[in-house]
Amino acid sequence: QAQVVESGGGLVQPGGSLRLSCSTSAFIFSRSEMSWYRRAPGKERELVAQISSGGGTYYADSVKGRFTMSEDNAKNTVYLQMNSLKPDDTAVYYCYAGRRQFGAKFDYWGQGTQVTVSS
C-alpha cells in the first residue's frame, strides 16, 4: 500500500498551470517535513519546494515566483501550485516526506506524477 500518493499531473501548454496534490497518512504528515522533488529526462533529481513544520517554505531558484507549496493539515495533504509552466518544467514530480527520530531518518516517497509542458 502506497503511503504517499501524488496526483494532478498531466499535459499542459507553456504558460499554463497545474496543481499537484500529495496525500499521506496522519502519522507521516504530522511527523514529517514535506517536499516536492522532480526528475527531468537526463537530469538529476531536484528539490523543487519544501515546507517545514514551522511553516517556512523553500523554493528552487528555477521555480521561485511561479510555484507555490501549501498544506492542508486536516487532509494530511500538501499541494504544489505550478503557474507559468515552461517546457523545462517537464519532469516526473515526486512527493517526499522526511521523518527523523532519535537521529534516524525515515524516507517516504510517492510513486511520481508526470508533468509534461509542451505546445
NURO-917781 format. One record per atom (N, C-alpha, C, O): residue number from 1; z, y, x; atom name. Coordinates in steps of 0.02 Angstrom, whole numbers, plus 32768, in hexadecimal, padded with zeros to 4 digits. Layout:
! NURO-917781
<node NUM,<Z,Y,X>,CA>
...
END
This chain:
! NURO-917781
<node 1,<8000,7FC5,802A>,N>
<node 1,<8000,8000,8000>,CA>
<node 1,<8000,803E,802C>,C>
<node 1,<8029,8045,8059>,O>
<node 2,<7FD1,806B,801E>,N>
<node 2,<7FCE,80AA,8043>,CA>
<node 2,<800A,80D6,8033>,C>
<node 2,<801D,80DE,7FF9>,O>
<node 3,<8027,80F2,8068>,N>
<node 3,<8061,811D,805F>,CA>
<node 3,<804F,8167,8061>,C>
<node 3,<8075,8191,804A>,O>
<node 4,<8014,8176,807B>,N>
<node 4,<7FFA,81BA,807C>,CA>
<node 4,<7FB2,81B7,8064>,C>
<node 4,<7F8A,8192,8080>,O>
<node 5,<7FA3,81DB,802F>,N>
<node 5,<7F61,81D6,800F>,CA>
<node 5,<7F42,821B,8009>,C>
<node 5,<7F5E,8248,7FE9>,O>
<node 6,<7F07,8222,8027>,N>
<node 6,<7EE1,8261,8022>,CA>
<node 6,<7EAC,825B,7FEC>,C>
<node 6,<7E95,8224,7FDC>,O>
<node 7,<7E99,8294,7FD1>,N>
<node 7,<7E63,8297,7FA2>,CA>
<node 7,<7E46,82DD,7FA2>,C>
<node 7,<7E64,830B,7FBE>,O>
<node 8,<7E0B,82E5,7F85>,N>
<node 8,<7DED,8326,7F7D>,CA>
<node 8,<7DB2,8334,7FA9>,C>
<node 8,<7D93,8369,7FA3>,O>
<node 9,<7DA1,8306,7FD5>,N>
<node 9,<7D67,8311,7FFF>,CA>
<node 9,<7D27,830B,7FD9>,C>
<node 9,<7D26,82F6,7F9F>,O>
<node 10,<7CF1,831E,7FF9>,N>
<node 10,<7CB0,831A,7FDA>,CA>
<node 10,<7C7C,8342,7FFF>,C>
<node 10,<7C87,8357,8038>,O>
<node 11,<7C44,834C,7FDF>,N>
<node 11,<7C0C,8371,7FFB>,CA>
<node 11,<7C0C,83B8,7FDF>,C>
<node 11,<7C10,83C1,7FA2>,O>
<node 12,<7C08,83E9,800A>,N>
<node 12,<7C09,842E,7FF5>,CA>
<node 12,<7BD8,8456,8020>,C>
<node 12,<7BCE,8445,805B>,O>
<node 13,<7BBB,8489,8003>,N>
<node 13,<7B8E,84B4,8029>,CA>
<node 13,<7BB4,84E5,8055>,C>
<node 13,<7BEE,84F5,8046>,O>
<node 14,<7B96,84FC,808B>,N>
<node 14,<7BB7,852F,80B4>,CA>
<node 14,<7BCD,856A,808A>,C>
<node 14,<7BA9,8582,805E>,O>
<node 15,<7C09,8582,8098>,N>
<node 15,<7C26,85B8,8071>,CA>
<node 15,<7C4E,85A1,8035>,C>
<node 15,<7C71,85C9,8016>,O>
<node 16,<7C4A,8562,8025>,N>
<node 16,<7C6E,8547,7FEC>,CA>
<node 16,<7CB6,8537,7FFC>,C>
<node 16,<7CCF,8544,8033>,O>
<node 17,<7CD7,851B,7FCA>,N>
<node 17,<7D1F,850D,7FD0>,CA>
<node 17,<7D2F,84C6,7FB8>,C>
<node 17,<7D0C,84AA,7F8D>,O>
<node 18,<7D63,84AB,7FD4>,N>
<node 18,<7D7F,846C,7FBE>,CA>
<node 18,<7DCA,8470,7FC5>,C>
<node 18,<7DE5,8494,7FEE>,O>
<node 19,<7DEC,844A,7F9C>,N>
<node 19,<7E34,8443,7FA3>,CA>
<node 19,<7E46,83FA,7FAB>,C>
<node 19,<7E38,83D0,7F80>,O>
<node 20,<7E64,83EA,7FE4>,N>
<node 20,<7E7B,83A7,7FF1>,CA>
<node 20,<7EC3,839F,7FDC>,C>
<node 20,<7EEB,83CE,7FE0>,O>
<node 21,<7ED3,8364,7FC4>,N>
<node 21,<7F17,8354,7FB0>,CA>
<node 21,<7F30,8319,7FD8>,C>
<node 21,<7F09,82EC,7FEB>,O>
<node 22,<7F70,8318,7FE5>,N>
<node 22,<7F8F,82E1,8009>,CA>
<node 22,<7FD1,82D1,7FE7>,C>
<node 22,<7FFF,82FA,7FE6>,O>
<node 23,<7FD4,8297,7FCA>,N>
<node 23,<8010,8282,7FA6>,CA>
<node 23,<8033,824A,7FCC>,C>
<node 23,<8013,821D,7FE8>,O>
<node 24,<8074,824D,7FCC>,N>
<node 24,<809B,8219,7FEE>,CA>
<node 24,<80DB,820D,7FC6>,C>
<node 24,<80E4,8229,7F91>,O>
<node 25,<8105,81E3,7FE1>,N>
<node 25,<8143,81D3,7FBF>,CA>
<node 25,<8177,8209,7FC9>,C>
<node 25,<8172,8231,7FF8>,O>
<node 26,<81A8,820B,7F9E>,N>
<node 26,<81DE,823B,7FA5>,CA>
<node 26,<8203,8230,7FE6>,C>
<node 26,<8219,825F,8006>,O>
<node 27,<820B,81F1,7FF9>,N>
<node 27,<822E,81E1,8037>,CA>
<node 27,<820B,81FF,8073>,C>
<node 27,<822A,8220,809D>,O>
<node 28,<81CA,81F5,8078>,N>
<node 28,<81A4,820F,80B0>,CA>
<node 28,<81A0,825A,80AD>,C>
<node 28,<81AB,827C,80DF>,O>
<node 29,<8191,8275,8073>,N>
<node 29,<8186,82BC,806C>,CA>
<node 29,<81C4,82E4,807D>,C>
<node 29,<81C0,8318,809E>,O>
<node 30,<81FD,82CD,8068>,N>
<node 30,<823B,82F2,8073>,CA>
<node 30,<8253,82F0,80BB>,C>
<node 30,<827D,8318,80CF>,O>
<node 31,<8239,82C1,80E1>,N>
<node 31,<8251,82B7,8125>,CA>
<node 31,<821E,82C6,815B>,C>
<node 31,<822B,82BC,8196>,O>
<node 32,<81E3,82DC,8147>,N>
<node 32,<81AC,82E1,8176>,CA>
<node 32,<8190,8328,817B>,C>
<node 32,<8195,8351,814D>,O>
<node 33,<8173,8335,81B5>,N>
<node 33,<814A,836F,81BE>,CA>
<node 33,<8102,835C,81AD>,C>
<node 33,<80E7,832C,81C9>,O>
<node 34,<80E4,8380,817F>,N>
<node 34,<80A3,836E,8165>,CA>
<node 34,<806C,8396,8188>,C>
<node 34,<8073,83D2,8196>,O>
<node 35,<8036,8373,8197>,N>
<node 35,<7FFE,8392,81BB>,CA>
<node 35,<7FBC,8379,81A0>,C>
<node 35,<7FB7,8344,8180>,O>
<node 36,<7F89,83A0,81AE>,N>
<node 36,<7F44,838C,81A3>,CA>
<node 36,<7F20,8389,81E6>,C>
<node 36,<7F23,83B9,820D>,O>
<node 37,<7F00,8352,81F2>,N>
<node 37,<7ED5,834A,822C>,CA>
<node 37,<7E8E,833E,8215>,C>
<node 37,<7E81,832D,81DB>,O>
<node 38,<7E60,8345,8243>,N>
<node 38,<7E1B,8333,8234>,CA>
<node 38,<7DFA,8316,8272>,C>
<node 38,<7E0E,8325,82AB>,O>
<node 39,<7DC8,82EE,8266>,N>
<node 39,<7DA1,82D1,829D>,CA>
<node 39,<7D57,82D7,828B>,C>
<node 39,<7D3E,82B6,825D>,O>
<node 40,<7D36,8300,82B1>,N>
<node 40,<7CEE,830A,82A8>,CA>
<node 40,<7CC8,82DA,82D4>,C>
<node 40,<7CE3,82C3,8307>,O>
<node 41,<7C8A,82CB,82C2>,N>
<node 41,<7C62,829E,82EC>,CA>
<node 41,<7C5D,82B6,8334>,C>
<node 41,<7C4B,82EF,8341>,O>
<node 42,<7C6D,828A,8362>,N>
<node 42,<7C68,829A,83A8>,CA>
<node 42,<7C9F,82C6,83C4>,C>
<node 42,<7C9B,82DD,83FD>,O>
<node 43,<7CD2,82D3,839C>,N>
<node 43,<7D08,82FF,83B2>,CA>
<node 43,<7D4B,82DB,83AD>,C>
<node 43,<7D53,82A9,838A>,O>
<node 44,<7D7B,82F7,83D1>,N>
<node 44,<7DBF,82DC,83CF>,CA>
<node 44,<7DE1,82F2,838E>,C>
<node 44,<7DCD,8322,836D>,O>
<node 45,<7E14,82CD,837D>,N>
<node 45,<7E3C,82DF,8343>,CA>
<node 45,<7E5B,8324,834E>,C>
<node 45,<7E73,8334,8385>,O>
<node 46,<7E5B,834D,831B>,N>
<node 46,<7E71,8391,831F>,CA>
<node 46,<7EA6,839F,82EA>,C>
<node 46,<7E9D,838E,82B0>,O>
<node 47,<7EDC,83BE,82FF>,N>
<node 47,<7F0E,83D6,82CF>,CA>
<node 47,<7EF3,8414,82AC>,C>
<node 47,<7EE1,8445,82CD>,O>
<node 48,<7EEF,8410,826B>,N>
<node 48,<7ED3,8446,8243>,CA>
<node 48,<7F08,8475,8229>,C>
<node 48,<7F03,84B2,822F>,O>
<node 49,<7F3B,8458,820B>,N>
<node 49,<7F70,8480,81EC>,CA>
<node 49,<7FB0,8457,81E9>,C>
<node 49,<7FAE,8419,81E8>,O>
<node 50,<7FE8,847A,81E8>,N>
<node 50,<8028,8458,81E7>,CA>
<node 50,<805A,8484,81C3>,C>
<node 50,<8059,84C2,81C9>,O>
<node 51,<8087,8465,819E>,N>
<node 51,<80BC,8489,817D>,CA>
<node 51,<80FD,8466,818D>,C>
<node 51,<8102,8429,8189>,O>
<node 52,<812F,848D,819F>,N>
<node 52,<816F,8471,81B2>,CA>
<node 52,<819F,8472,8177>,C>
<node 52,<8192,8491,8143>,O>
<node 53,<81D7,8450,8181>,N>
<node 53,<820A,844F,814D>,CA>
<node 53,<8226,8494,813F>,C>
<node 53,<823F,84A2,8108>,O>
<node 54,<8223,84C0,8171>,N>
<node 54,<8239,8504,8167>,CA>
<node 54,<8206,8531,8146>,C>
<node 54,<8215,856B,8138>,O>
<node 55,<81CC,8516,8138>,N>
<node 55,<8199,853C,8115>,CA>
<node 55,<8166,855E,8142>,C>
<node 55,<8136,857C,812A>,O>
<node 56,<8171,855B,8183>,N>
<node 56,<8141,8579,81B0>,CA>
<node 56,<8100,8552,81B3>,C>
<node 56,<8100,8515,81AB>,O>
<node 57,<80CA,8576,81BE>,N>
<node 57,<8088,8556,81C1>,CA>
<node 57,<8066,8564,8203>,C>
<node 57,<8072,8596,8224>,O>
<node 58,<803A,8537,8214>,N>
<node 58,<8011,853D,824F>,CA>
<node 58,<7FC9,852D,823B>,C>
<node 58,<7FBC,8501,8213>,O>
<node 59,<7F9A,8552,8258>,N>
<node 59,<7F53,8546,824D>,CA>
<node 59,<7F2E,8548,828E>,C>
<node 59,<7F3C,8572,82BA>,O>
<node 60,<7F00,851C,8295>,N>
<node 60,<7ED4,851E,82CF>,CA>
<node 60,<7EAA,855E,82CC>,C>
<node 60,<7E99,8577,8297>,O>
<node 61,<7E9A,8578,8307>,N>
<node 61,<7E72,85B5,8309>,CA>
<node 61,<7E30,85AE,82E5>,C>
<node 61,<7E16,85DE,82C8>,O>
<node 62,<7E15,8572,82E5>,N>
<node 62,<7DD4,8567,82C7>,CA>
<node 62,<7DD4,856D,827B>,C>
<node 62,<7DA0,8576,825C>,O>
<node 63,<7E0F,8567,825D>,N>
<node 63,<7E13,856B,8214>,CA>
<node 63,<7E3E,85A4,81FB>,C>
<node 63,<7E42,85B0,81BF>,O>
<node 64,<7E5D,85C8,8228>,N>
<node 64,<7E8A,85FE,8216>,CA>
<node 64,<7E66,8632,81EC>,C>
<node 64,<7E2F,8649,81FE>,O>
<node 65,<7E85,8645,81B6>,N>
<node 65,<7E67,8676,8189>,CA>
<node 65,<7E3B,8657,8154>,C>
<node 65,<7E28,867A,8124>,O>
<node 66,<7E29,8618,815B>,N>
<node 66,<7DFE,85F6,812B>,CA>
<node 66,<7E22,85BE,8106>,C>
<node 66,<7E15,85B1,80CB>,O>
<node 67,<7E4F,859D,8129>,N>
<node 67,<7E74,8565,810C>,CA>
<node 67,<7EBC,8579,80FE>,C>
<node 67,<7ED9,85A2,8122>,O>
<node 68,<7ED8,855D,80C9>,N>
<node 68,<7F1D,856A,80B8>,CA>
<node 68,<7F3F,8529,80A5>,C>
<node 68,<7F27,8504,807A>,O>
<node 69,<7F77,851A,80C5>,N>
<node 69,<7F9D,84DF,80B5>,CA>
<node 69,<7FD9,84F3,8089>,C>
<node 69,<7FF9,8526,8095>,O>
<node 70,<7FE6,84CA,8058>,N>
<node 70,<801E,84D7,802B>,CA>
<node 70,<803D,8495,8017>,C>
<node 70,<8022,845F,8025>,O>
<node 71,<8076,8498,7FF6>,N>
<node 71,<8098,845C,7FE1>,CA>
<node 71,<80B5,8464,7F9C>,C>
<node 71,<80C6,849B,7F86>,O>
<node 72,<80BC,842C,7F7A>,N>
<node 72,<80DC,8428,7F39>,CA>
<node 72,<8113,83F4,7F40>,C>
<node 72,<8105,83B8,7F3D>,O>
<node 73,<8150,840B,7F48>,N>
<node 73,<8187,83DD,7F54>,CA>
<node 73,<8193,83AE,7F19>,C>
<node 73,<81A6,8374,7F23>,O>
<node 74,<8188,83C5,7EDD>,N>
<node 74,<8194,839C,7EA3>,CA>
<node 74,<8164,8361,7EA0>,C>
<node 74,<8174,832D,7E84>,O>
<node 75,<8129,836A,7EBD>,N>
<node 75,<80F6,8335,7EBB>,CA>
<node 75,<80F0,8310,7EFD>,C>
<node 75,<80C6,82E3,7F03>,O>
<node 76,<8119,8321,7F2D>,N>
<node 76,<8115,8302,7F70>,CA>
<node 76,<80CE,8306,7F8B>,C>
<node 76,<80B3,82D5,7FA5>,O>
<node 77,<80B1,8340,7F85>,N>
<node 77,<806B,8349,7F94>,CA>
<node 77,<8060,8388,7FBD>,C>
<node 77,<8080,83BB,7FB2>,O>
<node 78,<8032,8383,7FED>,N>
<node 78,<801B,83BE,8011>,CA>
<node 78,<7FD1,83C6,8003>,C>
<node 78,<7FAE,8397,7FF3>,O>
<node 79,<7FBA,8404,800A>,N>
<node 79,<7F75,8415,7FFD>,CA>
<node 79,<7F56,8439,8038>,C>
<node 79,<7F7A,8459,805F>,O>
<node 80,<7F16,8435,803C>,N>
<node 80,<7EF1,845D,806C>,CA>
<node 80,<7EB7,847E,8047>,C>
<node 80,<7E86,845E,8037>,O>
<node 81,<7EBF,84BF,803A>,N>
<node 81,<7E8B,84E5,801B>,CA>
<node 81,<7E5B,84FD,8051>,C>
<node 81,<7E6F,8520,807F>,O>
<node 82,<7E1C,84E9,804C>,N>
<node 82,<7DEA,84F9,807E>,CA>
<node 82,<7DB6,8525,805F>,C>
<node 82,<7D91,8511,8032>,O>
<node 83,<7DB2,8562,8078>,N>
<node 83,<7D81,8593,8061>,CA>
<node 83,<7D50,85A4,8099>,C>
<node 83,<7D5D,8597,80D3>,O>
<node 84,<7D19,85C2,8085>,N>
<node 84,<7CE6,85D7,80B5>,CA>
<node 84,<7CD4,859F,80E5>,C>
<node 84,<7CD2,85A9,8122>,O>
<node 85,<7CC7,8566,80C9>,N>
<node 85,<7CBB,852B,80F2>,CA>
<node 85,<7C7B,8531,811A>,C>
<node 85,<7C49,854E,8103>,O>
<node 86,<7C7E,8516,8156>,N>
<node 86,<7C46,8518,8184>,CA>
<node 86,<7C30,84D1,8194>,C>
<node 86,<7C57,84A2,818D>,O>
<node 87,<7BF2,84C8,81AB>,N>
<node 87,<7BDD,8485,81BF>,CA>
<node 87,<7C0A,8466,81F3>,C>
<node 87,<7C13,8429,81F4>,O>
<node 88,<7C27,848F,821F>,N>
<node 88,<7C54,8474,8252>,CA>
<node 88,<7C95,8459,8236>,C>
<node 88,<7CBA,8437,8259>,O>
<node 89,<7CA3,8468,81F7>,N>
<node 89,<7CDE,844C,81D7>,CA>
<node 89,<7CD3,8404,81C0>,C>
<node 89,<7D02,83E3,81AB>,O>
<node 90,<7C96,83ED,81C4>,N>
<node 90,<7C87,83A8,81B1>,CA>
<node 90,<7CB0,8378,81DB>,C>
<node 90,<7CAC,8378,8218>,O>
<node 91,<7CD6,834F,81BA>,N>
<node 91,<7D02,8320,81DC>,CA>
<node 91,<7D25,82F4,81A9>,C>
<node 91,<7D22,8301,816D>,O>
<node 92,<7D45,82C1,81C2>,N>
<node 92,<7D75,829C,819A>,CA>
<node 92,<7DB8,82BE,81A2>,C>
<node 92,<7DD0,82C7,81D9>,O>
<node 93,<7DD6,82D0,816A>,N>
<node 93,<7E16,82F2,816B>,CA>
<node 93,<7E4E,82C1,815B>,C>
<node 93,<7E4A,829A,812B>,O>
<node 94,<7E81,82C3,8184>,N>
<node 94,<7EB9,8295,817E>,CA>
<node 94,<7EFA,82BB,8171>,C>
<node 94,<7F07,82EE,818F>,O>
<node 95,<7F20,82A1,8144>,N>
<node 95,<7F64,82B9,8139>,CA>
<node 95,<7F93,8292,8165>,C>
<node 95,<7F8E,8255,816C>,O>
<node 96,<7FC2,82B5,8183>,N>
<node 96,<7FF1,8296,81B1>,CA>
<node 96,<8038,82AD,81A0>,C>
<node 96,<8045,82E8,8195>,O>
<node 97,<8065,827D,819F>,N>
<node 97,<80AB,828B,8196>,CA>
<node 97,<80D0,8272,81D4>,C>
<node 97,<80CB,8237,81E5>,O>
<node 98,<80F5,829E,81F4>,N>
<node 98,<811A,828C,822F>,CA>
<node 98,<8165,8291,8222>,C>
<node 98,<817E,82C6,820E>,O>
<node 99,<8187,825B,822E>,N>
<node 99,<81CF,8258,8221>,CA>
<node 99,<81F3,8243,8261>,C>
<node 99,<81DD,8216,8285>,O>
<node 100,<822A,8264,826F>,N>
<node 100,<8253,8253,82A9>,CA>
<node 100,<8299,8242,8292>,C>
<node 100,<82B5,8262,8266>,O>
<node 101,<82B5,8210,82B2>,N>
<node 101,<82F9,81FB,82A4>,CA>
<node 101,<8318,81E2,82E4>,C>
<node 101,<8302,81AF,8300>,O>
<node 102,<834B,8204,82FB>,N>
<node 102,<8370,81F1,8337>,CA>
<node 102,<8342,81E8,8373>,C>
<node 102,<834A,81B9,839A>,O>
<node 103,<8313,8214,8379>,N>
<node 103,<82E5,8212,83B1>,CA>
<node 103,<82A8,81E7,83A8>,C>
<node 103,<8279,81EB,83CF>,O>
<node 104,<82A8,81BD,8376>,N>
<node 104,<826E,8193,8367>,CA>
<node 104,<823E,81B9,833A>,C>
<node 104,<8253,81E1,8310>,O>
<node 105,<81FE,81AD,8343>,N>
<node 105,<81CA,81CE,831D>,CA>
<node 105,<81A6,819C,82F2>,C>
<node 105,<8193,8166,8308>,O>
<node 106,<819C,81AE,82B3>,N>
<node 106,<8179,8185,8283>,CA>
<node 106,<813C,81AA,826B>,C>
<node 106,<8140,81E4,8255>,O>
<node 107,<8103,818A,826F>,N>
<node 107,<80C3,81A8,825C>,CA>
<node 107,<80A7,8187,821E>,C>
<node 107,<80A4,8149,8219>,O>
<node 108,<8092,81B0,81F0>,N>
<node 108,<8071,8198,81B3>,CA>
<node 108,<802E,81BC,81AD>,C>
<node 108,<802C,81FA,81AA>,O>
<node 109,<7FF9,8196,81AB>,N>
<node 109,<7FB5,81B1,81A7>,CA>
<node 109,<7F94,819C,8166>,C>
<node 109,<7F99,8163,8150>,O>
<node 110,<7F71,81CB,8148>,N>
<node 110,<7F48,81BB,8110>,CA>
<node 110,<7F07,8199,8127>,C>
<node 110,<7EF9,8196,8163>,O>
<node 111,<7EE1,8181,80F7>,N>
<node 111,<7EA3,815E,8107>,CA>
<node 111,<7E6A,818C,8117>,C>
<node 111,<7E37,8176,8132>,O>
<node 112,<7E71,81CB,8107>,N>
<node 112,<7E3E,81FC,8114>,CA>
<node 112,<7E11,8209,80D9>,C>
<node 112,<7E06,81DD,80AF>,O>
<node 113,<7DF9,8246,80D4>,N>
<node 113,<7DC9,8259,80A1>,CA>
<node 113,<7D91,8281,80C2>,C>
<node 113,<7D9E,82AF,80E9>,O>
<node 114,<7D54,826F,80B2>,N>
<node 114,<7D1A,828D,80D2>,CA>
<node 114,<7D0A,82D1,80B4>,C>
<node 114,<7D05,82D8,8077>,O>
<node 115,<7D02,8302,80DF>,N>
<node 115,<7CEA,8344,80CC>,CA>
<node 115,<7CA8,8350,80F0>,C>
<node 115,<7CA5,834E,812D>,O>
<node 116,<7C74,835C,80CA>,N>
<node 116,<7C33,8369,80E6>,CA>
<node 116,<7C1B,83AD,80CE>,C>
<node 116,<7C16,83B9,8091>,O>
<node 117,<7C0C,83D9,80FC>,N>
<node 117,<7BF4,841C,80ED>,CA>
<node 117,<7BAC,8420,8104>,C>
<node 117,<7B9D,841F,8140>,O>
<node 118,<7B7F,8424,80D4>,N>
<node 118,<7B38,8422,80E4>,CA>
<node 118,<7B11,8443,80AC>,C>
<node 118,<7B24,843F,8071>,O>
<node 119,<7ADA,8462,80BF>,N>
<node 119,<7AAD,847E,808D>,CA>
<node 119,<7A79,844C,8077>,C>
<node 119,<7A4E,845C,804E>,O>
END
